[in-house]
C-alpha cells in the first residue's frame, strides 16, 4: 500500500512521514508508539512537589496569553478543582483560548509545583475523565504530531492485509492472539492487560524473525567458500615488532584469530569488540596488512568522513609503502575520478572511506576484506551492494561498546567474536565525578574547566539527547553556550564551538577540524561527539542531564577523553538517578559497565549511542525483553530444523528469511 492511497496523506504529509522513516503503508502500520501515556485522576492527598498530576475542574477565567516569539507562547489561567484553586501554565496552546471560557469543564495533565501552587501542563482535555485512558505516544515532529500519526495508522489498518510471520505451531504453543488484532490494540489500547498481551505477541514475532535469520545463517554456513590465502605469520610478527608501542595480550590474540580466519578455507564473519580506547584500530590495520600480503584489496568503512580521514592519515604513516587511498562522498571530480580508477585497476591496495565505498560507481579489482568501524552490523542493503558487484569478501565488524558475552553469543550467534579487554600501557583511567546542579557543584566544575584550559587542554560539553524534540536539543545547546560564555567572559582567549544535528555536514566537519587543531577549546554537542574521533588534547568531558543516557552510552562518551597519558575527567551532571550513575564513578571497565546496564535496565540504548544497523527493533528491547529473546532463539532454531519450515503454509516465512539473507 502506497502512502498516497491512505486518507489524509497528501504530498506535504508524505514528505513529513518520509522524514520519520515512513515510506509505505506497511512502514506506517509498523510505526508503533514508543511509550503509552496512562491517564487517570490523581489522588491529591498523596501529591508531592514535582509529581505528575491529572486533575479535573472548572476554568475560573478566560486565559491570558503571552507571546514570546512566533513559535513560543504561554497560556495562563486558574483552575477550580473543587478542593483548591491552582494556577495553570501551558506552552504553545494559544489556539485553545477561544474554547476555554470561564466555567468550561476540563482535565489538566502536567507537573505540580507545590511551592507556587501551580501546574505546568503538558495537555488539556475537555470534560472530566471517568476511567483510565491509555494514549499511544509516537516519535513525532513539529510538522506532524502524535495524534495525527495515530489517525493515519488507523486509516491504513482499515485497508491493510497484515501478514503473519509466525508459524502455526508457535501461535498454538503460546496461544497468541491474531496479529491484526494485536496491531490494532497496540495502536488503540483500551485495557492494560490486553495491551501487554498484544505487545508480547508483536515483540515475540520481531525477535523470532531476527533469531530465525541468525540461526539460518549459522546453519547454512558453507564450507570451503573462503578466499585462498597463503601468508607467513612471521611477516606479521616482524611488522608488530616495528611498532612504537607494545600490543596487549588481547590485541595479539585478536590478530591471531583474524589471521587464522583469513587463511582458513571458510569465509570470515567476525566481530571485534573492545572497550573505548582499547586499540581495535591497530588490529584492523594489521588485518588489512595480512589481506594485502595475500594480494587482495582491503576496505575500511568508517561512519563519518572525519574519522575516515583520521584512519587514512594514521595508516599511511604506519604503512608508507602501501598504496592507500581515501574515498569520501564529497571530493573534487578530478580527484574522485583518479581514486576510482586506482581502485578499479587494482593499484589501490587499501581503500578507506565512508559509505561511498559501496556506491554504484565504485568497482573493485579483487576485494578480499571489508572492515566496518563503529557499526554493530553491516546493513543489509550495504552487504547487498557488494554482492551485486559479484564480491563476497571476508568481513570484520568492530564495535566500541562491549556487550556481555551471554548477550553477544545470542545476538551475534552467526559470528565469531574476539574481545579486547586489556587497555594499552600508559593510558590513565578517566576520573569520573558525579555532581548535582547546586551552585557549589556548578562552581566546582567551572573551576575544573578553567584549570584544564589554563594547561592548554580542551573540553567536550554534551547536551542531553532528547529524540522527541530537536528544538529542545538546540535550546539546551545555546543555553549552555550562553552560560559558559558568561562564566568565562574574563577569558576571551578560550573559544567555544557548537555541533548539532541541523548543521550541514561541511559546517560540522569545519567545527570538528577546528577543535582538533585546538582553535576551539570547548566543544558543545547536541547529540554525540563524532564517533571515534581522536583528539588527544581533550582531557575533560561535561555531560549535562546525564540521567537521560544509558550507562553504556555514558561510558562510550567518556571514552572520547583520556586518550593520552594526561589526567582526564568526566563530569556527570544530574540530580536524578544518582545511584545508577554512581556505577561509572567506580569503574572504567566497559564490560562491567554494560553488565550493570543490563542488571539495572536503565534508560538509554544497550549499544551506547544509537547507531544505524540491523539492531534497531521497532518494539522489542533486548535488555527488558531478554528472556523473550532466549525463548525465540530456542524456538526458531527448532523450527528451522523441522519439516514445518519447508511447508507451503510457511513459504512466506521462509522467503522472508532467505531473501533477507541473500541481501546480506
C-alpha positions, -999 to 999 in steps of 0.1 A, spaced: 0 0 0 14 34 -10 11 63 14 -8 85 -11 -36 58 -11 -43 65 26 -69 91 37 -54 123 49 -19 119 33 -11 144 6 23 153 -8 33 175 21 23 150 47 40 122 28 72 143 29 69 147 67 63 110 71 94 103 50 114 124 74 103 100 102 115 70 81 79 61 69 78 54 31 50 28 27 17 18 43 34 -11 59 60 12 74 32 33 88 13 4 103 46 -8 119 54 26 133 45 17 169 42 40 199 75 44 218 55 47 251 20 49 264 5 77 285 -16 63 313 -41 90 322 -61 85 355 -72 110 381 -46 118 407 -52 112 444 -44 148 456 -39 136 492 -6 119 482 5 147 459 42 157 463 62 186 447 72 177 412 47 149 408 27 143 376 -9 154 381 -41 146 363 -69 166 377 -104 178 366 -120 212 374 -136 243 361 -118 271 343 -123 302 365 -114 328 339 -106 334 303 -69 326 299 -42 352 294 -17 345 266 19 358 264 37 356 231 75 353 234 81 347 197 63 334 166 68 299 178 66 302 216 36 313 236 23 307 272 -13 305 282 -22 310 319 -55 306 338 -69 295 372 -85 261 377 -110 253 404 -107 216 413 -134 216 440 -107 211 466 -84 240 458 -77 266 432 -45 262 412 -27 283 386 -21 265 352 6 274 327 7 257 293 30 264 264 21 267 227 -16 261 232 -28 296 225 -52 282 198 -73 268 227 -80 302 242 -114 307 224 -127 273 238 -115 279 274 -142 303 287 -149 308 324 -170 278 336 -155 253 310 -151 218 325 -116 204 317 -90 179 328 -54 192 331 -24 169 328 10 182 339 36 186 367 27 201 401 47 228 418 37 228 455 57 259 464 39 281 438 7 261 438 8 258 401 7 232 373 29 233 342 5 215 319 15 192 290 -21 187 278 -57 198 284 -87 176 278 -123 189 276 -146 173 301 -138 150 331 -120 117 329 -143 89 342 -119 60 338 -83 52 329 -73 63 294 -42 48 276 -29 71 250 -2 60 225 27 84 221 47 82 188 81 98 179 68 128 160 80 163 149 67 198 149 54 192 114 33 162 123 20 154 158 14 121 175 -24 121 173 -23 128 135 1 98 131 -24 76 150 -53 87 128 -34 79 96 -23 45 110 -60 36 117 -70 46 82 -42 23 69 -53 -5 92 -88 -4 77 -74 -13 42 -44 -34 51 -39 -71 48 -15 -79 76 8 -109 70 16 -131 100 52 -142 102 48 -167 130 43 -204 122 10 -220 134 28 -243 158 42 -212 177 9 -194 177 -8 -225 192 20 -232 216 17 -197 233 -19 -191 225 -10 -158 207 -38 -135 196 -43 -128 158 -16 -104 145 -41 -78 131 -59 -77 165 -26 -73 183 -16 -45 159 -50 -27 164 -46 -29 202 -10 -17 201 -22 15 183 -56 19 201 -52 4 237 -82 3 259 -71 -22 286 -37 -27 302 -39 -65 302 -49 -68 266 -22 -42 256 5 -63 274 -7 -94 256 -7 -76 222 28 -62 228 42 -95 239 29 -111 207 43 -84 184 77 -84 202 79 -121 200 74 -121 162 100 -93 158 126 -112 179 116 -146 164 123 -133 128 156 -118 139 167 -150 156 154 -171 126 178 -152 103 207 -156 128 200 -194 131 196 -198 93 229 -181 88 246 -203 114 231 -235 100 238 -227 63 274 -216 66 292 -230 36 324 -249 40 353 -240 18 339 -208 4 367 -186 17 393 -169 -4 426 -187 -9 455 -171 11 490 -182 19 507 -157 43 536 -165 66 527 -153 101 564 -144 107 559 -114 84 531 -102 107 553 -107 138 581 -88 121 558 -58 115 544 -59 151 580 -56 164 585 -24 144 555 -7 162 564 22 186 543 5 213 537 -30 227 505 -47 218 484 -61 247 477 -99 251 441 -94 239 453 -74 208 478 -102 199 451 -129 204 426 -110 182 452 -106 154 459 -144 156 421 -151 154 418 -129 123 449 -144 107 435 -179 112 402 -169 97 418 -153 67 440 -183 58 412 -207 66 390 -222 38 359 -207 53 348 -171 49 354 -148 79 325 -133 97 340 -119 129 330 -93 155 359 -75 171 346 -58 203 366 -38 227 364 -10 252 367 26 240 405 32 235 414 -5 238 433 -4 205 409 -20 180 421 2 152 457 -11 151 442 -47 150 421 -36 120 451 -21 103 471 -54 107 441 -74 94 442 -52 62 480 -58 61 475 -96 62 449 -93 34 474 -71 14 501 -97 18 477 -123 2 474 -99 -28 437 -88 -22 424 -53 -19 410 -43 16 384 -17 25 378 0 59 345 17 62 341 45 89 308 61 99 320 97 93 343 115 69 364 130 96 370 95 112 378 81 77 404 108 72 419 101 106 422 64 98 437 73 64 464 96 79 473 71 107 475 40 84 496 59 58 521 67 85 523 31 96 524 16 61 543 42 38 550 15 12 513 6 6 491 24 -19 463 36 4 435 58 -9 407 78 7 373 78 -8 347 102 6 313 114 -6 325 149 -11 355 150 -33 366 172 -63 355 155 -95 391 150 -108 403 136 -75 374 112 -73 378 100 -108 415 93 -102 407 74 -70 380 53 -86 405 44 -114 431 33 -89 405 11 -72 393 -4 -104 428 -11 -118 438 -28 -85 466 -2 -80 449 8 -47 459 -17 -21 437 -4 7 406 18 4 395 38 34 362 58 34 326 62 44 296 45 28 309 59 -5 329 27 -6 298 8 -17 283 33 -41 274 23 -76 304 40 -93 330 20 -73 344 -11 -90 369 -32 -72 396 -54 -89 398 -81 -62 383 -70 -28 392 -96 -2 384 -79 31 358 -54 44 361 -39 79 333 -18 92 342 6 121 317 15 148 288 -3 132 272 -31 151 262 -49 119 269 -41 83 235 -30 70 215 -54 47 215 -30 18 252 -24 21 261 -61 20 237 -64 -9 255 -37 -28 288 -56 -25 271 -89 -36 256 -72 -66 291 -63 -77 299 -100 -76 320 -96 -45 318 -117 -13 347 -107 8 357 -117 44 341 -93 68 353 -79 102 329 -58 123 342 -35 150 322 -23 180 334 0 207 305 -9 230 313 -41 249 284 -65 252 283 -92 280 293 -125 264 260 -142 271 242 -115 251 268 -113 224 266 -151 218 228 -147 214 228 -116 192 258 -124 171 252 -162 170 262 -164 133 296 -147 140 329 -155 157 338 -130 185 371 -115 196 372 -93 226 399 -68 237 396 -62 275 432 -51 284 440 -14 279 472 -2 262 501 7 286 504 44 295 466 51 294 454 67 326 418 58 337 394 87 333 383 100 367 345 102 367 328 127 391 291 129 397 278 164 406 243 179 410 231 213 399 237 232 431 256 265 430 285 248 448 287 220 423 284 243 393 313 264 406 333 232 412 332 220 376 337 256 362 369 258 382 380 224 369 373 235 333 393 267 338 422 247 353 423 224 323 421 252 297 450 271 315 470 239 310 463 242 273 438 213 273 404 211 256 369 202 268 338 185 254 303 196 267 275 172 258 239 184 259 211 159 267 198 137 239 161 143 235 149 124 205 114 136 206 123 172 201 152 186 182 141 221 192 148 212 229 182 200 219 191 232 202 176 253 230 197 234 256 229 238 235 226 275 231 217 279 268 248 260 277 269 282 253 254 314 268 261 302 304 297 291 296 304 324 279 292 343 310 313 320 332 345 326 312 339 362 300 372 373 316 390 348 294 381 357 258 411 336 245 390 305 252 368 298 222 335 278 222 322 258 192 289 240 186 280 209 167 243 199 163 221 178 140 207 206 120 241 218 108 253 209 73 280 183 72 305 208 59 298 231 89 301 201 113 334 190 97 349 225 100 340 228 137 354 194 144 386 202 125 390 235 144 386 215 176 412 190 165 435 219 157 429 235 191 413 266 176 383 258 198 388 250 235 352 240 244 331 219 220 294 217 228 274 189 210 237 183 209 237 146 203 270 128 201 307 137 198 318 123 164 322 86 170 358 75 175 374 109 167 408 110 185 415 145 200 443 136 223 444 171 239 409 167 252 411 159 289 376 168 302 340 160 293 309 176 309 277 157 303 246 177 312 214 159 324 234 127 323 204 107 336 190 109 301 217 84 289 222 47 295 254 37 313 269 22 282 262 54 263 279 75 290 308 51 291 313 54 253 311 92 255 337 95 283 360 74 261 365 105 239 388 118 267 417 101 284 433 91 250 467 101 263 489 99 294 474 130 309 449 131 339 414 132 324 380 138 338 343 131 330 318 152 349 283 138 351 257 164 360 225 151 374 202 154 404 183 123 393 192 86 392 224 92 411 226 56 424 226 43 388 251 69 376 274 62 405 284 29 388 305 50 364 325 67 392 336 32 404 348 15 372 363 23 338 358 -13 326 333 -12 298 324 -48 302 315 -43 338 295 -11 329 275 -30 303 268 -58 328 254 -32 353 235 -15 325 217 -48 318 211 -55 355 197 -21 362 177 -20 330 182 18 330 174 42 302 194 46 270 204 22 243 223 -10 252 247 -3 224 255 31 238 249 58 213 221 48 189 236 38 155 222 26 123 222 -11 115 201 -43 120 197 -38 157 170 -12 157 139 -31 168 106 -14 164 91 -27 197 115 -51 214 143 -41 237 169 -67 242 175 -56 278 140 -57 291 129 -85 267 160 -107 270 140 -137 284 117 -134 253 148 -132 231 162 -165 246 128 -181 241 127 -171 204 163 -183 200 153 -218 210 120 -218 192 135 -205 159 164 -230 160 139 -259 165 116 -245 138 143 -241 112 154 -277 115 118 -290 113 98 -301 83 73 -274 92 98 -248 79 95 -261 44 57 -264 44 38 -244 18 19 -228 46 51 -212 59 65 -203 25 62 -166 32 82 -170 64 110 -189 46 110 -164 18 113 -135 43 144 -152 59 161 -163 27 155 -131 8 170 -111 37 200 -134 40 206 -133 2 207 -95 5 232 -99 34 
